[in-house]
Amino acid sequence: MFHEIKDIYNNYVKPTNLYLGLVVFIYSWVVTYTSGADPIWSEINTYSIMFIFISGVIGSSFKKNRAMLLATLALLLVTVVALGFGKHIKASTESYNYVYGLIIFILMSVSISDYFYDKLHRFLFTWQVTLSAVLVSLSLTYNSEINVKLSGLFQGIISNTRMERIGIGFYAINTLGFFAGILIIVSVFQMLSKRFMLFSITTLIFGILLLLNAGTRSVLLSVFGFTISLILLRVVKLFFSKHMKLIWYIMTGGIVLVNGVYLVILLVIKRGSELYTTLNVLSTGRIDYGTQGSQYIEKHSQLLFGTGLRQMYQIREHFFTHWPSWAGLDGDMPYYVFTAGLIGALLVLVIWAFIMIKIYKTHNLIYWSGFIYLSVMMLFEHVFLYRYGVSGSNAAFWIPFMVIAFRALSDSKQTQQPLRTQRSKNITNEIDGALRTRVSRNARYHN
């Protein structure tokens, strides 16, 4: 009787709950970023997270998700330890709330990963349909704002003479860029899987149109990096498969090196120098805000552990009241240097290198290219394990995607182990058979 109930839940009730919860979660998450959104959408989103967690956690294996959980907890431990030593002198409750909110988000992602890790296309399709529905609805409402002259839009972005940027109802224009980027990536993933090709091509074109109208250059650069890496990885996989591992490790090393150089720029290069000024112009002012953050923690003896993980607007309120409302610590290195200190920033680099090395073992082009997109985005926006504010809009898709990737990796290991064991047995049996045959031939010869 118990097993029958369990089968009914796992085969019918749980999938239905997860799909329903995921649709409500995506829809409410996107709507909360629109101007004048009713506060009830934020509450609905919170309840949807709880609903997904409760529905998915039954029968889920946290053991098979331990790699992602340990990587997350290692970063959070930096803040917890530093709080214990009393290093965070301003609004430490905000850091506790940040940690709590992130853990809940990770647990929700873990709870759905057991179902979606071998059904990734369904997770992607749910995102594709729901996100398209919201963006189409907003586009129809603000259709007079949308510019369909793609060549002019792209040229304006490249030459830094962008036409008027639009947000189709989002309170921050970059939010549209982030959601358009997700729609583009999901559409390409579906095309790689050869699923819903016509629909995916349509959503891809729609996503590109919205991204160019939003003019979010960090997303454009991430999509460009994603596209180049996708082409490179596909060519190498088809024609030079023996060198795939080497190519991936070189790419991973390059990503870590670029972030390491960024860290050195923030901590070592003097503000106001010619090199600093040049780099700051190229980063559209990001380096200057990041350097102000690193100088603050040095001045207040918080270089090792930082000021505590917290939301970006809280950083402006407590530490940099002179900053404009749109300013922030864009990029993961500036953010983690300030909030988690030098130890936390270095830990992020180690964790990301660990993640990239592990993801190679999935041998899945979707996961590979997806993590390249994230790697490029991390240089310009704070997206790694961040679920708050404008750049946090990425989290609803990318955090579950990361967790699902690690869950798939865990399963592939278990699948490969019996195969390796079986191959070993086959080899042993072949050797035994050959020896017995040889002994038999020798016996006949001597007789």
C-alpha positions as CSV (number, residue, x, y, z in Angstrom):
1,M,0.0,0.0,0.0
2,F,2.8,2.4,1.0
3,H,4.7,1.7,-2.2
4,E,1.6,2.3,-4.3
5,I,1.0,5.7,-2.7
6,K,4.7,6.5,-3.2
7,D,4.6,5.6,-6.9
8,I,1.4,7.6,-7.4
9,Y,3.1,10.6,-5.7
10,N,6.4,10.3,-7.6
11,N,4.8,9.6,-11.0
12,Y,1.7,12.0,-10.9
13,V,1.4,14.3,-7.9
14,K,5.1,15.4,-7.7
15,P,5.6,16.2,-11.4
16,T,2.3,18.1,-11.5
17,N,3.2,20.2,-8.4
18,L,6.7,20.9,-9.7
19,Y,5.5,22.1,-13.1
20,L,2.7,24.2,-11.6
21,G,5.0,25.6,-8.9
22,L,7.7,26.4,-11.5
23,V,5.3,28.3,-13.8
24,V,3.9,30.4,-10.9
25,F,7.5,31.0,-9.6
26,I,8.8,32.2,-13.0
27,Y,5.7,34.3,-13.8
28,S,5.6,36.0,-10.3
29,W,9.4,36.4,-10.3
30,V,9.4,38.3,-13.6
31,V,6.3,40.4,-12.7
32,T,7.9,41.6,-9.4
33,Y,10.5,43.5,-11.5
34,T,7.9,45.6,-13.3
35,S,7.1,49.2,-12.3
36,G,4.3,49.5,-9.9
37,A,4.0,45.7,-9.4
38,D,1.5,44.7,-6.7
39,P,3.3,43.5,-3.6
40,I,1.1,40.4,-3.7
41,W,3.3,39.1,-6.5
42,S,6.3,39.1,-4.2
43,E,4.3,37.1,-1.7
44,I,3.1,34.7,-4.4
45,N,6.7,34.2,-5.4
46,T,7.7,33.4,-1.8
47,Y,4.9,30.9,-1.5
48,S,5.8,29.3,-4.8
49,I,9.3,28.7,-3.6
50,M,8.0,27.0,-0.5
51,F,5.5,25.0,-2.6
52,I,8.2,23.8,-4.9
53,F,10.5,22.9,-2.0
54,I,7.9,20.9,-0.1
55,S,6.7,19.2,-3.3
56,G,10.2,18.3,-4.5
57,V,12.0,17.6,-1.3
58,I,10.1,14.4,-0.7
59,G,12.3,11.6,-2.1
60,S,15.1,14.0,-3.1
61,S,18.7,13.0,-2.6
62,F,20.7,15.8,-0.9
63,K,23.7,13.4,-1.0
64,K,23.7,13.5,-4.8
65,N,23.8,17.3,-4.6
66,R,26.5,17.6,-2.0
67,A,29.1,19.1,-4.3
68,M,26.9,22.2,-5.0
69,L,25.8,22.4,-1.4
70,L,29.4,22.2,-0.1
71,A,30.5,24.9,-2.6
72,T,27.7,27.2,-1.4
73,L,28.2,26.5,2.3
74,A,32.0,27.2,1.9
75,L,31.2,30.7,0.8
76,L,28.5,31.3,3.3
77,L,30.9,30.1,6.1
78,V,33.2,33.1,5.4
79,T,30.4,35.5,6.4
80,V,29.3,33.3,9.4
81,V,32.8,33.1,10.8
82,A,33.5,36.8,10.2
83,L,30.2,37.7,11.9
84,G,31.2,35.5,14.9
85,F,34.4,37.6,15.2
86,G,32.4,40.8,15.1
87,K,34.0,42.1,11.9
88,H,30.8,43.4,10.4
89,I,30.1,46.5,12.3
90,K,27.1,47.7,10.3
91,A,23.7,46.0,10.2
92,S,24.9,42.4,10.7
93,T,21.2,41.3,10.7
94,E,21.2,42.0,6.9
95,S,24.0,39.5,6.4
96,Y,22.1,36.9,8.3
97,N,19.0,37.5,6.3
98,Y,21.0,37.4,3.1
99,V,22.5,34.0,4.0
100,Y,19.1,32.7,5.1
101,G,17.4,33.8,1.8
102,L,20.2,32.3,-0.3
103,I,20.0,29.0,1.5
104,I,16.3,28.7,1.0
105,F,16.8,29.4,-2.7
106,I,19.5,26.8,-3.0
107,L,17.3,24.2,-1.2
108,M,14.4,24.9,-3.6
109,S,16.8,24.3,-6.5
110,V,18.1,21.1,-5.0
111,S,14.5,19.9,-4.4
112,I,13.6,20.2,-8.2
113,S,17.0,18.9,-9.4
114,D,16.1,15.2,-8.7
115,Y,13.2,15.4,-11.1
116,F,14.7,17.7,-13.8
117,Y,18.3,16.4,-14.0
118,D,17.3,13.9,-16.7
119,K,14.5,16.0,-18.1
120,L,16.4,19.2,-18.7
121,H,14.5,19.9,-21.8
122,R,11.3,20.1,-19.8
123,F,12.8,22.6,-17.3
124,L,14.0,24.7,-20.3
125,F,10.6,24.5,-22.1
126,T,8.8,25.6,-18.9
127,W,11.1,28.6,-18.8
128,Q,10.8,29.3,-22.5
129,V,7.0,29.3,-22.6
130,T,6.4,31.2,-19.3
131,L,9.0,33.8,-19.8
132,S,7.9,34.3,-23.4
133,A,4.3,34.8,-22.2
134,V,5.2,37.5,-19.8
135,L,7.5,39.3,-22.2
136,V,5.0,39.1,-25.1
137,S,2.3,40.5,-22.8
138,L,4.6,43.4,-21.8
139,S,5.6,44.0,-25.4
140,L,2.0,44.3,-26.5
141,T,1.4,46.8,-23.7
142,Y,4.4,48.9,-24.6
143,N,4.5,48.1,-28.3
144,S,5.0,51.8,-29.3
145,E,8.4,51.8,-27.5
146,I,9.9,48.9,-29.4
147,N,12.3,49.7,-32.2
148,V,12.5,47.0,-34.9
149,K,15.5,48.4,-36.8
150,L,18.0,45.8,-35.5
151,S,21.0,47.0,-37.5
152,G,20.7,50.6,-36.1
153,L,20.2,49.3,-32.6
154,F,23.3,47.1,-32.7
155,Q,25.4,49.8,-34.4
156,G,24.4,52.2,-31.7
157,I,25.4,49.9,-28.9
158,I,28.8,49.2,-30.5
159,S,29.6,52.9,-31.1
160,N,28.3,53.9,-27.7
161,T,25.6,56.2,-29.3
162,R,22.7,54.1,-28.3
163,M,19.2,55.2,-29.2
164,E,16.7,55.6,-26.4
165,R,16.7,52.4,-24.3
166,I,13.4,50.8,-23.4
167,G,12.3,48.6,-20.5
168,I,8.7,47.6,-21.6
169,G,7.5,48.1,-18.1
170,F,10.4,46.9,-16.0
171,Y,11.6,49.4,-13.4
172,A,15.2,48.9,-14.5
173,I,16.0,48.7,-18.2
174,N,18.8,46.2,-17.6
175,T,16.3,43.8,-16.1
176,L,14.7,43.5,-19.6
177,G,18.2,42.8,-20.9
178,F,18.8,40.0,-18.3
179,F,15.5,38.3,-19.0
180,A,16.0,38.6,-22.8
181,G,19.4,37.0,-22.4
182,I,17.9,34.1,-20.5
183,L,15.3,33.7,-23.3
184,I,18.0,33.7,-26.0
185,I,20.1,31.1,-24.1
186,V,17.1,28.8,-23.4
187,S,16.0,29.0,-27.1
188,V,19.5,28.1,-28.3
189,F,19.6,25.2,-25.8
190,Q,16.3,23.9,-27.2
191,M,17.6,24.2,-30.7
192,L,20.7,22.2,-29.7
193,S,18.4,19.5,-28.4
194,K,16.4,19.8,-31.7
195,R,13.2,20.4,-29.8
196,F,10.4,22.8,-30.8
197,M,12.6,24.2,-33.5
198,L,10.1,26.7,-35.0
199,F,9.0,28.0,-31.6
200,S,12.6,28.2,-30.5
201,I,13.7,30.1,-33.5
202,T,10.8,32.5,-32.9
203,T,11.7,33.1,-29.3
204,L,15.4,33.5,-30.2
205,I,14.6,36.3,-32.6
206,F,12.2,37.8,-30.1
207,G,14.8,37.7,-27.4
208,I,17.4,39.3,-29.6
209,L,15.0,42.1,-30.5
210,L,14.3,42.8,-26.8
211,L,18.0,42.7,-25.9
212,L,19.0,45.2,-28.6
213,N,16.2,47.5,-27.4
214,A,17.3,47.2,-23.8
215,G,21.0,47.8,-24.8
216,T,22.4,45.8,-21.9
217,R,26.0,45.5,-23.0
218,S,27.0,43.0,-20.3
219,V,24.4,40.6,-21.6
220,L,25.4,41.3,-25.2
221,L,29.0,40.5,-24.4
222,S,27.9,37.3,-22.5
223,V,25.8,36.2,-25.5
224,F,28.8,36.9,-27.8
225,G,31.1,34.9,-25.5
226,F,28.5,32.1,-25.4
227,T,28.1,32.0,-29.2
228,I,31.9,31.9,-29.8
229,S,32.5,29.2,-27.2
230,L,29.6,27.2,-28.5
231,I,31.0,27.2,-32.0
232,L,34.5,26.4,-30.8
233,L,33.4,23.6,-28.5
234,R,31.2,22.1,-31.2
235,V,34.0,22.2,-33.8
236,V,36.5,20.7,-31.3
237,K,34.0,18.0,-30.2
238,L,33.3,17.0,-33.8
239,F,36.8,17.1,-35.3
240,F,39.3,17.2,-32.4
241,S,37.6,15.3,-29.6
242,K,40.9,14.0,-28.2
243,H,41.8,17.6,-27.3
244,M,38.5,18.6,-25.8
245,K,39.6,18.3,-22.2
246,L,42.7,20.4,-22.9
247,I,40.7,23.1,-24.6
248,W,38.2,23.2,-21.7
249,Y,41.0,23.4,-19.1
250,I,42.6,26.2,-21.1
251,M,39.3,28.1,-21.2
252,T,38.8,27.5,-17.5
253,G,42.3,28.7,-16.7
254,G,41.7,31.8,-18.9
255,I,38.5,32.6,-16.9
256,V,40.2,32.3,-13.6
257,L,43.2,34.3,-14.8
258,V,41.0,37.2,-16.0
259,N,39.2,37.3,-12.7
260,G,42.5,37.1,-10.9
261,V,43.8,40.1,-12.8
262,Y,40.6,42.0,-12.0
263,L,41.2,41.3,-8.4
264,V,44.7,42.6,-8.6
265,I,43.5,45.8,-10.3
266,L,41.0,46.4,-7.5
267,L,43.6,45.9,-4.8
268,V,46.9,47.1,-6.2
269,I,46.7,49.5,-9.1
270,K,46.5,53.1,-7.8
271,R,43.3,55.0,-8.4
272,G,43.9,57.9,-10.8
273,S,46.9,56.4,-12.6
274,E,46.9,56.4,-16.4
275,L,46.5,52.6,-16.6
276,Y,43.7,52.8,-14.0
277,T,41.8,55.5,-15.9
278,T,42.1,53.6,-19.2
279,L,40.7,50.4,-17.6
280,N,38.0,52.3,-15.8
281,V,36.8,53.8,-19.1
282,L,36.8,50.4,-20.8
283,S,34.7,49.0,-17.9
284,T,32.3,52.0,-18.1
285,G,33.1,53.0,-14.5
286,R,32.8,49.6,-12.9
287,I,36.4,49.5,-11.7
288,D,36.1,52.9,-10.0
289,Y,33.2,51.8,-7.8
290,G,34.9,48.4,-7.1
291,T,38.1,50.2,-6.1
292,Q,36.2,52.5,-3.7
293,G,34.9,49.3,-2.1
294,S,38.3,47.7,-1.7
295,Q,39.8,51.0,-0.3
296,Y,37.0,51.1,2.3
297,I,37.7,47.6,3.7
298,E,41.4,48.3,3.8
299,K,40.8,51.5,5.7
300,H,38.5,49.8,8.2
301,S,40.7,46.7,8.7
302,Q,38.2,44.4,7.0
303,L,40.3,43.3,4.1
304,L,40.2,39.6,5.1
305,F,36.5,39.0,5.6
306,G,34.8,42.1,4.2
307,T,31.7,43.8,5.4
308,G,29.2,40.9,5.1
309,L,27.1,39.5,2.3
310,R,24.2,41.8,1.7
311,Q,22.0,43.4,-1.0
312,M,23.4,46.1,-3.2
313,Y,21.1,48.8,-2.1
314,Q,22.1,48.1,1.5
315,I,25.7,48.6,0.6
316,R,24.8,52.1,-0.8
317,E,22.7,53.0,2.3
318,H,25.3,52.0,4.9
319,F,28.7,52.6,3.2
320,F,28.4,54.8,0.1
321,T,25.5,57.2,0.5
322,H,27.1,59.6,-2.1
323,W,26.7,57.0,-4.9
324,P,23.8,57.5,-7.3
325,S,20.9,55.1,-7.0
326,W,22.0,53.1,-10.1
327,A,25.6,52.6,-9.0
328,G,26.9,49.4,-7.4
329,L,29.6,46.8,-7.2
330,D,29.1,45.3,-10.6
331,G,30.9,42.1,-11.2
332,D,31.5,39.3,-8.8
333,M,35.1,40.2,-7.9
334,P,34.2,43.8,-6.7
335,Y,31.2,42.5,-4.8
336,Y,32.9,39.6,-3.1
337,V,36.0,41.6,-2.2
338,F,33.8,44.1,-0.4
339,T,31.3,41.8,1.2
340,A,33.4,38.6,1.8
341,G,36.9,40.1,1.8
342,L,40.1,38.8,0.1
343,I,39.4,35.3,1.5
344,G,35.9,35.3,0.1
345,A,37.0,36.6,-3.3
346,L,39.7,34.0,-3.6
347,L,37.3,31.3,-2.4
348,V,34.9,32.3,-5.2
349,L,37.7,31.9,-7.7
350,V,38.5,28.4,-6.3
351,I,34.8,27.4,-6.3
352,W,34.3,28.6,-9.8
353,A,37.4,26.7,-11.1
354,F,36.1,23.6,-9.2
355,I,32.7,24.0,-10.9
356,M,34.1,24.5,-14.4
357,I,36.4,21.4,-14.0
358,K,33.5,19.3,-12.7
359,I,31.1,20.5,-15.4
360,Y,33.4,19.3,-18.1
361,K,32.6,15.7,-16.9
362,T,29.0,16.1,-18.0
363,H,30.2,16.0,-21.6
364,N,27.1,18.1,-22.4
365,L,27.4,21.0,-24.8
366,I,24.4,22.7,-23.1
367,Y,26.0,22.8,-19.7
368,W,29.4,23.7,-21.1
369,S,28.2,26.7,-23.1
370,G,25.8,27.8,-20.3
371,F,28.6,28.0,-17.8
372,I,30.7,30.0,-20.3
373,Y,27.8,32.5,-20.5
374,L,27.8,32.8,-16.7
375,S,31.6,33.2,-16.6
376,V,31.5,36.2,-18.9
377,M,28.5,37.7,-17.1
378,M,30.4,37.4,-13.8
379,L,32.9,39.9,-15.1
380,F,30.3,42.6,-15.5
381,E,27.4,41.8,-13.2
382,H,27.1,40.2,-9.8
383,V,25.3,36.9,-10.6
384,F,27.1,34.1,-8.8
385,L,24.8,33.0,-5.9
386,Y,23.1,36.4,-5.8
387,R,19.3,36.5,-5.9
388,Y,18.5,40.2,-5.0
389,G,18.1,43.4,-6.9
390,V,18.4,44.0,-10.7
391,S,21.3,41.6,-11.4
392,G,19.7,39.1,-9.1
393,S,16.9,38.7,-11.7
394,N,19.3,36.2,-13.3
395,A,19.2,33.9,-10.3
396,A,15.8,32.4,-10.9
397,F,17.1,30.5,-13.9
398,W,20.8,30.2,-13.4
399,I,20.9,28.9,-9.8
400,P,18.6,26.0,-10.5
401,F,20.4,25.4,-13.8
402,M,23.7,25.1,-11.9
403,V,22.2,22.7,-9.3
404,I,20.6,20.6,-12.0
405,A,23.9,20.4,-13.8
406,F,25.6,19.1,-10.7
407,R,22.8,16.6,-10.0
408,A,23.2,15.3,-13.6
409,L,26.9,15.0,-13.0
410,S,26.4,13.0,-9.9
411,D,24.1,10.5,-11.8
412,S,26.5,10.2,-14.7
413,K,29.2,9.1,-12.2
414,Q,27.0,6.3,-10.8
415,T,26.1,5.3,-14.4
416,Q,29.8,5.1,-15.4
417,Q,30.9,3.2,-12.4
418,P,28.9,0.0,-13.2
419,L,30.1,0.3,-16.8
420,R,33.7,0.5,-15.7
421,T,33.2,-2.5,-13.3
422,Q,31.6,-4.5,-16.1
423,R,34.4,-3.6,-18.5
424,S,36.9,-4.7,-15.8
425,K,35.1,-8.0,-15.4
426,N,35.0,-8.5,-19.2
427,I,38.7,-7.9,-19.5
428,T,39.4,-10.3,-16.6
429,N,37.2,-13.0,-18.2
430,E,39.0,-12.5,-21.5
431,I,42.4,-12.9,-19.8
432,D,41.2,-16.0,-17.9
433,G,39.8,-17.5,-21.1
434,A,43.0,-16.9,-23.0
435,L,45.1,-18.4,-20.2
436,R,42.9,-21.5,-20.1
437,T,43.1,-21.9,-23.8
438,R,46.8,-21.6,-23.8
439,V,47.1,-24.2,-20.9
440,S,44.8,-26.6,-22.8
441,R,46.9,-26.3,-26.0
442,N,50.2,-26.9,-24.0
443,A,48.6,-30.0,-22.4
444,R,47.6,-31.4,-25.8
445,Y,51.1,-30.7,-27.2
446,H,52.9,-32.5,-24.4
447,N,50.5,-35.5,-24.7
